[in-house]
Amino acid sequence: MRVRGAYRQHSPSRWLGRRGLAVLAAAALVVVACGEEIDPDDDADPDADPAEEVDDDPDPDVDDDDEPTAEGGEINIGALLAMTGGGSWYGEVMSAGAEQAVNEINEEGGVAGYELNLITEDHESGDADAAVSSVRKLLDVDDANVVLSSFTAPTVAVQPITSEAGVLLLNGGGVGDELIGQEALYNTRMLGAQLMPPLVEWALDEYDAQTFAVIHWNDDAGRALNDTVVRECEELGCEVVESEPHEIDERNFSPMLARIAAAEPDVLVVGSWGNDVGHILDQARRQGIEVPAIGNEWTPDAQEIGGEAMEDYVAVLDTFDADNPVHAEAEQFIEGYTESFGETPEFYGANYYELIRFVVAELVEMVVDDGGDPTEPGALVDAMEEAVAADHEFGSIYGDQMTFQGDGTILKPAGVYRVEDGSLNRFAALEEDQVVPE
């Protein structure tokens, strides 16, 4: 399904923001400083034949039958990712997925006449101040037309800035509740508020549990996950007997785990991400906490850190199965990614591939089809708003089409996985807010 006639051409002044005002101010200074009118034809040859000055082929050495090339200019895509710090694994795989999409599209001649240009900046694994500095560079120096973000805190920090500038903000990694309902922000990862309630209900029945303890990142995402578990327990009749926040990249979890052990929960909920998951479970088992553990994250690095302590850990995650591609486009991504980066892609890489390959590319086509300029501030934002209102189905390598909700969330395949013999194995699907065994 394609949205046609949906893009509304707005006056650029709606989205001028600081970038536009700075350009207008600079232009005004030039006029005032010069104090005179400049005739653009002052240096022209009055005897020249206009027809002779037209060069129909500015580069006669270029063969028109060569590989397709973009003719409309560039779409600058800013990527605000965790390139350094404890979460740098995320930055590596997310940037790889984005790079794969850009390369594929440009090799095909671009999208709607435009070549894609990817500029990656670092938020240092969740530092909001670093994110703000980086996004200002992306907007003011690199003229980004769209920004891809990750992690909850950096995304929330930059959203007012990108929104004011009329730049679309797309998140494929953060899961916090504060990402919901924000202007010009859309998420292609299922959020914690969508994934955790069914998992808590499943754990209550599976483990005959009545009490839960939560250890979580002391940031927007971690606090949101804790709040989600608390709310769900209030509805289901269970109880959260201990909630322990910790700093990102913490290495000594003993004090928090000691208080959790004293509370004697039936289930441990890990509301942390990245390497912290492995460290928490390793130290929890060492301190004698042997109750079942569930969470919203698993990575190969965390698995290596946690080792045997990760066994039987259960996580609810977006489902991308690189071993069983659902269609030709998914197979193309998997083969291209593996060839380029020497490893099989997982769902984070898939999310950032999709953001460009399908979401950004389709929005650019919508704007151009309606006679607009996708590099104008607000153009892609307006196209996205209209696409969401029309229930537009974006392409997806997950299988089903992606449909964004009005609050910026998305519905896409998700599954429940268990660590068995050191490997992550799917054993259930998430369907209509229920864990359904397979």
Number of C-alpha atoms within 10 A of each C-alpha: 10 14 20 14 13 19 24 16 16 14 12 14 11 12 20 19 17 14 18 16 13 13 11 12 11 11 12 11 11 10 12 9 9 9 9 8 7 9 8 7 8 8 7 9 9 9 6 9 9 9 7 7 8 9 9 7 8 8 8 9 7 9 8 9 6 7 9 13 16 17 13 15 13 18 22 21 24 25 29 30 30 28 21 16 16 18 21 18 19 22 26 16 24 31 26 21 29 24 22 24 26 22 17 15 18 17 14 14 17 23 24 19 17 24 22 23 16 20 16 19 22 21 29 21 26 24 17 19 15 17 27 20 14 21 29 17 15 24 21 15 10 16 18 26 26 27 26 26 30 29 28 23 23 26 31 23 17 22 24 15 18 25 20 18 21 25 27 27 26 26 26 25 25 25 28 24 20 16 25 19 14 15 19 22 27 25 27 25 25 22 27 24 18 17 26 25 22 21 23 25 20 16 21 20 10 9 12 11 18 18 19 27 27 31 25 27 24 17 18 19 25 27 21 23 30 26 17 21 26 22 15 21 20 12 11 14 10 19 19 24 17 20 19 20 17 19 14 22 18 13 13 12 19 14 10 18 24 14 14 22 19 11 15 16 22 20 24 26 26 27 29 29 23 22 25 27 26 25 23 27 28 21 18 23 16 12 13 11 21 15 16 17 23 23 26 23 18 24 17 16 15 21 24 15 19 22 16 17 22 28 19 18 20 27 24 26 25 23 20 23 17 19 10 10 17 16 12 10 15 21 16 14 24 26 15 19 23 14 11 12 13 9 12 14 23 19 21 23 27 29 26 31 26 26 24 25 25 19 20 22 22 23 24 24 22 26 25 19 16 15 13 18 16 24 20 17 29 29 28 29 23 22 26 27 19 19 23 19 14 15 16 17 18 23 19 23 26 24 16 14 16 22 21 23 16 14 15 21 21 18 17 20 18 20 22 26 22 21 19 15 12 17 14 21 15 20 14 17 20 21 13 8 14 15 23 15 11 9
